[in-house]
Amino acid sequence: MIVTPIGTLQNDLDDECFVNAIFIKLSQENPEYLNQLATALSEYFPNADVYEQKSVLGSISNALSMVNLFFVIIIALSLIVTGLSVANTAIMNVRERTREIGILKALGASNNQVILIFLLEILIMSIIGSVIGIVLGIAGAYLARYIMIRLNLPIIIPVILLPTLYIYSLIIAIATSVIASIPSLVSITKIRPMEVLRIE
């Protein structure tokens, strides 16, 4: 153990701002001793900020909670925007292929069969889009890490691949696409072959 005044240590290091934090660990975890030590340090060093581990951990936990809430809001808004885009695309797809739907029904295809055709198309498109998004996300993470290394930034973010997270993302993307396409699938049941062919 080395005991030295903080001023002496800073002078020896030739940097008055080098030592800006001191961590103290008690040999006995006694709340009474901890409170006494905190009080004594605050009185002896009036210009210093004395924090207990519980308060520091509480502040860190609150900060992480705020960050998590921010990301949850961003993800929710992204899902809403994605759902609206998918719904608009699906509705336009049904409108553009009204004649095709009418011909299929005139040839004997049921509403369920036509809906199944469009649903399979939506599933295939959502899977392809999700896979492309995951690949671009991984590539973007590695690119950001490479740029940070090249710029000699002090913070290096590690890239951790989580297959389970990718599976959840794929499931959420497919579910969002299917739910958003429900209005367009319902509109297929309202298309009457005779009216469509007569107009065309």
BALOBA-1460 file (C-alpha; in Angstrom, 3 decimals):
// residues 200
<rec num="1" residu="m" x="0.000" y="0.000" z="0.000"/>
<rec num="2" residu="i" x="1.279" y="3.452" z="-0.874"/>
<rec num="3" residu="v" x="-0.029" y="6.519" z="0.931"/>
<rec num="4" residu="t" x="0.717" y="9.922" z="-0.565"/>
<rec num="5" residu="p" x="-0.976" y="13.337" z="-0.737"/>
<rec num="6" residu="i" x="-2.775" y="13.859" z="-4.007"/>
<rec num="7" residu="g" x="-0.854" y="17.103" z="-4.616"/>
<rec num="8" residu="t" x="2.474" y="15.327" z="-4.317"/>
<rec num="9" residu="l" x="1.379" y="12.626" z="-6.696"/>
<rec num="10" residu="q" x="0.214" y="15.138" z="-9.280"/>
<rec num="11" residu="n" x="3.494" y="17.078" z="-8.993"/>
<rec num="12" residu="d" x="5.538" y="13.903" z="-9.436"/>
<rec num="13" residu="l" x="3.531" y="13.052" z="-12.546"/>
<rec num="14" residu="d" x="3.955" y="16.594" z="-13.915"/>
<rec num="15" residu="d" x="0.241" y="16.800" z="-14.608"/>
<rec num="16" residu="e" x="-2.099" y="18.568" z="-12.234"/>
<rec num="17" residu="c" x="-5.194" y="17.083" z="-13.865"/>
<rec num="18" residu="f" x="-3.934" y="13.534" z="-14.287"/>
<rec num="19" residu="v" x="-5.367" y="12.163" z="-11.040"/>
<rec num="20" residu="n" x="-9.025" y="13.112" z="-11.161"/>
<rec num="21" residu="a" x="-10.639" y="10.135" z="-9.425"/>
<rec num="22" residu="i" x="-9.803" y="7.878" z="-6.511"/>
<rec num="23" residu="f" x="-11.558" y="4.566" z="-5.826"/>
<rec num="24" residu="i" x="-11.658" y="3.351" z="-2.235"/>
<rec num="25" residu="k" x="-12.628" y="-0.189" z="-1.266"/>
<rec num="26" residu="l" x="-13.372" y="-1.083" z="2.347"/>
<rec num="27" residu="s" x="-11.927" y="-4.270" z="3.770"/>
<rec num="28" residu="q" x="-15.228" y="-4.851" z="5.574"/>
<rec num="29" residu="e" x="-18.532" y="-4.235" z="3.833"/>
<rec num="30" residu="n" x="-20.204" y="-2.322" z="6.628"/>
<rec num="31" residu="p" x="-22.710" y="0.425" z="5.717"/>
<rec num="32" residu="e" x="-21.881" y="2.285" z="8.941"/>
<rec num="33" residu="y" x="-18.170" y="2.454" z="8.080"/>
<rec num="34" residu="l" x="-19.039" y="3.498" z="4.544"/>
<rec num="35" residu="n" x="-21.185" y="6.406" z="5.715"/>
<rec num="36" residu="q" x="-18.501" y="7.526" z="8.168"/>
<rec num="37" residu="l" x="-15.832" y="7.401" z="5.472"/>
<rec num="38" residu="a" x="-17.983" y="9.333" z="3.005"/>
<rec num="39" residu="t" x="-18.692" y="11.992" z="5.611"/>
<rec num="40" residu="a" x="-15.015" y="12.284" z="6.563"/>
<rec num="41" residu="l" x="-13.883" y="12.571" z="2.940"/>
<rec num="42" residu="s" x="-16.483" y="15.243" z="2.214"/>
<rec num="43" residu="e" x="-15.300" y="17.256" z="5.230"/>
<rec num="44" residu="y" x="-11.576" y="16.828" z="4.534"/>
<rec num="45" residu="f" x="-11.895" y="17.454" z="0.768"/>
<rec num="46" residu="p" x="-14.705" y="20.047" z="0.443"/>
<rec num="47" residu="n" x="-14.020" y="20.579" z="-3.269"/>
<rec num="48" residu="a" x="-14.179" y="16.866" z="-4.089"/>
<rec num="49" residu="d" x="-17.315" y="14.963" z="-5.098"/>
<rec num="50" residu="v" x="-17.782" y="11.827" z="-3.026"/>
<rec num="51" residu="y" x="-20.028" y="9.113" z="-4.480"/>
<rec num="52" residu="e" x="-20.976" y="5.744" z="-3.086"/>
<rec num="53" residu="q" x="-21.001" y="2.701" z="-5.322"/>
<rec num="54" residu="k" x="-24.773" y="2.331" z="-5.026"/>
<rec num="55" residu="s" x="-25.394" y="5.866" z="-6.249"/>
<rec num="56" residu="v" x="-22.943" y="5.449" z="-9.141"/>
<rec num="57" residu="l" x="-24.493" y="2.148" z="-10.182"/>
<rec num="58" residu="g" x="-27.934" y="3.715" z="-9.877"/>
<rec num="59" residu="s" x="-26.937" y="6.574" z="-12.173"/>
<rec num="60" residu="i" x="-25.468" y="4.148" z="-14.699"/>
<rec num="61" residu="s" x="-28.601" y="2.012" z="-14.546"/>
<rec num="62" residu="n" x="-30.816" y="5.055" z="-15.139"/>
<rec num="63" residu="a" x="-28.672" y="6.142" z="-18.084"/>
<rec num="64" residu="l" x="-28.840" y="2.660" z="-19.618"/>
<rec num="65" residu="s" x="-32.619" y="2.615" z="-19.100"/>
<rec num="66" residu="m" x="-32.940" y="5.916" z="-20.963"/>
<rec num="67" residu="v" x="-30.766" y="4.611" z="-23.801"/>
<rec num="68" residu="n" x="-32.833" y="1.411" z="-24.005"/>
<rec num="69" residu="l" x="-36.068" y="3.447" z="-24.038"/>
<rec num="70" residu="f" x="-34.678" y="5.612" z="-26.841"/>
<rec num="71" residu="f" x="-33.827" y="2.552" z="-28.937"/>
<rec num="72" residu="v" x="-37.251" y="0.996" z="-28.240"/>
<rec num="73" residu="i" x="-38.952" y="4.177" z="-29.501"/>
<rec num="74" residu="i" x="-36.734" y="4.245" z="-32.612"/>
<rec num="75" residu="i" x="-37.489" y="0.572" z="-33.335"/>
<rec num="76" residu="a" x="-41.237" y="1.102" z="-32.823"/>
<rec num="77" residu="l" x="-41.261" y="4.084" z="-35.197"/>
<rec num="78" residu="s" x="-39.244" y="2.099" z="-37.744"/>
<rec num="79" residu="l" x="-41.752" y="-0.770" z="-37.588"/>
<rec num="80" residu="i" x="-44.677" y="1.639" z="-38.045"/>
<rec num="81" residu="v" x="-43.066" y="3.303" z="-41.064"/>
<rec num="82" residu="t" x="-42.133" y="-0.083" z="-42.527"/>
<rec num="83" residu="g" x="-45.660" y="-1.402" z="-41.979"/>
<rec num="84" residu="l" x="-47.217" y="1.604" z="-43.718"/>
<rec num="85" residu="s" x="-44.824" y="1.238" z="-46.653"/>
<rec num="86" residu="v" x="-45.596" y="-2.467" z="-47.004"/>
<rec num="87" residu="a" x="-49.346" y="-1.803" z="-46.743"/>
<rec num="88" residu="n" x="-49.186" y="0.878" z="-49.450"/>
<rec num="89" residu="t" x="-47.109" y="-1.354" z="-51.729"/>
<rec num="90" residu="a" x="-49.454" y="-4.313" z="-51.251"/>
<rec num="91" residu="i" x="-52.566" y="-2.233" z="-51.961"/>
<rec num="92" residu="m" x="-51.015" y="-0.790" z="-55.129"/>
<rec num="93" residu="n" x="-49.991" y="-4.305" z="-56.197"/>
<rec num="94" residu="v" x="-53.564" y="-5.571" z="-55.842"/>
<rec num="95" residu="r" x="-54.972" y="-2.578" z="-57.744"/>
<rec num="96" residu="e" x="-52.511" y="-2.987" z="-60.599"/>
<rec num="97" residu="r" x="-53.308" y="-6.697" z="-60.871"/>
<rec num="98" residu="t" x="-57.083" y="-6.439" z="-60.583"/>
<rec num="99" residu="r" x="-57.568" y="-7.871" z="-64.087"/>
<rec num="100" residu="e" x="-55.258" y="-10.807" z="-63.291"/>
<rec num="101" residu="i" x="-57.210" y="-11.510" z="-60.097"/>
<rec num="102" residu="g" x="-60.501" y="-11.343" z="-61.998"/>
<rec num="103" residu="i" x="-59.232" y="-13.814" z="-64.626"/>
<rec num="104" residu="l" x="-58.033" y="-16.233" z="-61.925"/>
<rec num="105" residu="k" x="-61.423" y="-16.127" z="-60.237"/>
<rec num="106" residu="a" x="-63.206" y="-16.542" z="-63.590"/>
<rec num="107" residu="l" x="-61.128" y="-19.682" z="-64.225"/>
<rec num="108" residu="g" x="-62.314" y="-21.153" z="-60.922"/>
<rec num="109" residu="a" x="-59.740" y="-19.987" z="-58.390"/>
<rec num="110" residu="s" x="-61.199" y="-19.348" z="-54.949"/>
<rec num="111" residu="n" x="-60.536" y="-16.302" z="-52.803"/>
<rec num="112" residu="n" x="-58.308" y="-18.361" z="-50.514"/>
<rec num="113" residu="q" x="-56.199" y="-19.574" z="-53.437"/>
<rec num="114" residu="v" x="-55.706" y="-16.051" z="-54.790"/>
<rec num="115" residu="i" x="-54.914" y="-14.741" z="-51.309"/>
<rec num="116" residu="l" x="-52.392" y="-17.576" z="-50.858"/>
<rec num="117" residu="i" x="-50.625" y="-16.543" z="-54.088"/>
<rec num="118" residu="f" x="-50.259" y="-12.937" z="-52.948"/>
<rec num="119" residu="l" x="-49.316" y="-14.015" z="-49.420"/>
<rec num="120" residu="l" x="-46.498" y="-16.198" z="-50.765"/>
<rec num="121" residu="e" x="-45.217" y="-13.282" z="-52.816"/>
<rec num="122" residu="i" x="-45.248" y="-11.059" z="-49.734"/>
<rec num="123" residu="l" x="-43.418" y="-13.689" z="-47.668"/>
<rec num="124" residu="i" x="-40.737" y="-14.180" z="-50.322"/>
<rec num="125" residu="m" x="-40.200" y="-10.424" z="-50.677"/>
<rec num="126" residu="s" x="-40.044" y="-9.885" z="-46.913"/>
<rec num="127" residu="i" x="-37.536" y="-12.728" z="-46.448"/>
<rec num="128" residu="i" x="-35.306" y="-11.433" z="-49.242"/>
<rec num="129" residu="g" x="-35.519" y="-7.874" z="-47.907"/>
<rec num="130" residu="s" x="-34.773" y="-8.987" z="-44.342"/>
<rec num="131" residu="v" x="-31.736" y="-11.017" z="-45.395"/>
<rec num="132" residu="i" x="-30.399" y="-8.096" z="-47.435"/>
<rec num="133" residu="g" x="-30.990" y="-5.772" z="-44.459"/>
<rec num="134" residu="i" x="-29.129" y="-8.097" z="-42.067"/>
<rec num="135" residu="v" x="-26.178" y="-8.420" z="-44.454"/>
<rec num="136" residu="l" x="-26.009" y="-4.646" z="-44.957"/>
<rec num="137" residu="g" x="-26.254" y="-4.099" z="-41.196"/>
<rec num="138" residu="i" x="-23.322" y="-6.428" z="-40.500"/>
<rec num="139" residu="a" x="-21.284" y="-4.863" z="-43.296"/>
<rec num="140" residu="g" x="-22.091" y="-1.381" z="-41.982"/>
<rec num="141" residu="a" x="-20.963" y="-2.356" z="-38.472"/>
<rec num="142" residu="y" x="-17.625" y="-3.644" z="-39.750"/>
<rec num="143" residu="l" x="-17.235" y="-0.549" z="-41.929"/>
<rec num="144" residu="a" x="-17.893" y="1.768" z="-38.949"/>
<rec num="145" residu="r" x="-15.367" y="-0.161" z="-36.852"/>
<rec num="146" residu="y" x="-12.784" y="0.052" z="-39.651"/>
<rec num="147" residu="i" x="-13.295" y="3.810" z="-39.979"/>
<rec num="148" residu="m" x="-12.920" y="4.297" z="-36.218"/>
<rec num="149" residu="i" x="-9.677" y="2.318" z="-36.239"/>
<rec num="150" residu="r" x="-8.331" y="4.286" z="-39.214"/>
<rec num="151" residu="l" x="-9.185" y="7.581" z="-37.469"/>
<rec num="152" residu="n" x="-7.356" y="6.402" z="-34.304"/>
<rec num="153" residu="l" x="-10.407" y="7.060" z="-32.147"/>
<rec num="154" residu="p" x="-10.004" y="5.999" z="-28.497"/>
<rec num="155" residu="i" x="-13.296" y="4.079" z="-28.513"/>
<rec num="156" residu="i" x="-13.423" y="0.880" z="-30.551"/>
<rec num="157" residu="i" x="-16.815" y="-0.777" z="-30.818"/>
<rec num="158" residu="p" x="-16.561" y="-4.573" z="-31.113"/>
<rec num="159" residu="v" x="-18.762" y="-6.310" z="-33.677"/>
<rec num="160" residu="i" x="-20.561" y="-9.255" z="-32.080"/>
<rec num="161" residu="l" x="-22.581" y="-11.565" z="-34.328"/>
<rec num="162" residu="l" x="-25.750" y="-12.852" z="-32.653"/>
<rec num="163" residu="p" x="-27.573" y="-15.457" z="-34.796"/>
<rec num="164" residu="t" x="-30.518" y="-15.545" z="-32.373"/>
<rec num="165" residu="l" x="-31.033" y="-11.810" z="-32.798"/>
<rec num="166" residu="y" x="-31.002" y="-12.192" z="-36.574"/>
<rec num="167" residu="i" x="-33.675" y="-14.900" z="-36.362"/>
<rec num="168" residu="y" x="-35.860" y="-12.658" z="-34.191"/>
<rec num="169" residu="s" x="-35.362" y="-9.792" z="-36.641"/>
<rec num="170" residu="l" x="-36.379" y="-12.034" z="-39.537"/>
<rec num="171" residu="i" x="-39.512" y="-13.199" z="-37.697"/>
<rec num="172" residu="i" x="-40.492" y="-9.637" z="-36.771"/>
<rec num="173" residu="a" x="-39.972" y="-8.451" z="-40.368"/>
<rec num="174" residu="i" x="-42.121" y="-11.263" z="-41.771"/>
<rec num="175" residu="a" x="-44.839" y="-10.699" z="-39.172"/>
<rec num="176" residu="t" x="-44.856" y="-6.951" z="-39.883"/>
<rec num="177" residu="s" x="-45.173" y="-7.565" z="-43.629"/>
<rec num="178" residu="v" x="-48.028" y="-10.056" z="-43.206"/>
<rec num="179" residu="i" x="-49.960" y="-7.851" z="-40.775"/>
<rec num="180" residu="a" x="-49.488" y="-4.769" z="-42.965"/>
<rec num="181" residu="s" x="-50.742" y="-6.629" z="-46.061"/>
<rec num="182" residu="i" x="-54.008" y="-7.772" z="-44.440"/>
<rec num="183" residu="p" x="-56.079" y="-4.849" z="-45.870"/>
<rec num="184" residu="s" x="-54.893" y="-5.620" z="-49.401"/>
<rec num="185" residu="l" x="-55.601" y="-9.344" z="-48.942"/>
<rec num="186" residu="v" x="-59.084" y="-8.556" z="-47.698"/>
<rec num="187" residu="s" x="-59.705" y="-6.360" z="-50.747"/>
<rec num="188" residu="i" x="-59.041" y="-9.382" z="-52.975"/>
<rec num="189" residu="t" x="-62.214" y="-11.029" z="-51.686"/>
<rec num="190" residu="k" x="-64.262" y="-8.013" z="-52.868"/>
<rec num="191" residu="i" x="-63.128" y="-8.252" z="-56.483"/>
<rec num="192" residu="r" x="-65.852" y="-9.701" z="-58.723"/>
<rec num="193" residu="p" x="-64.666" y="-11.354" z="-61.951"/>
<rec num="194" residu="m" x="-67.606" y="-10.260" z="-64.110"/>
<rec num="195" residu="e" x="-67.302" y="-6.570" z="-63.153"/>
<rec num="196" residu="v" x="-63.526" y="-6.556" z="-63.717"/>
<rec num="197" residu="l" x="-63.713" y="-8.278" z="-67.115"/>
<rec num="198" residu="r" x="-66.592" y="-6.096" z="-68.216"/>
<rec num="199" residu="i" x="-64.718" y="-2.906" z="-67.364"/>
<rec num="200" residu="e" x="-61.521" y="-4.158" z="-69.026"/>
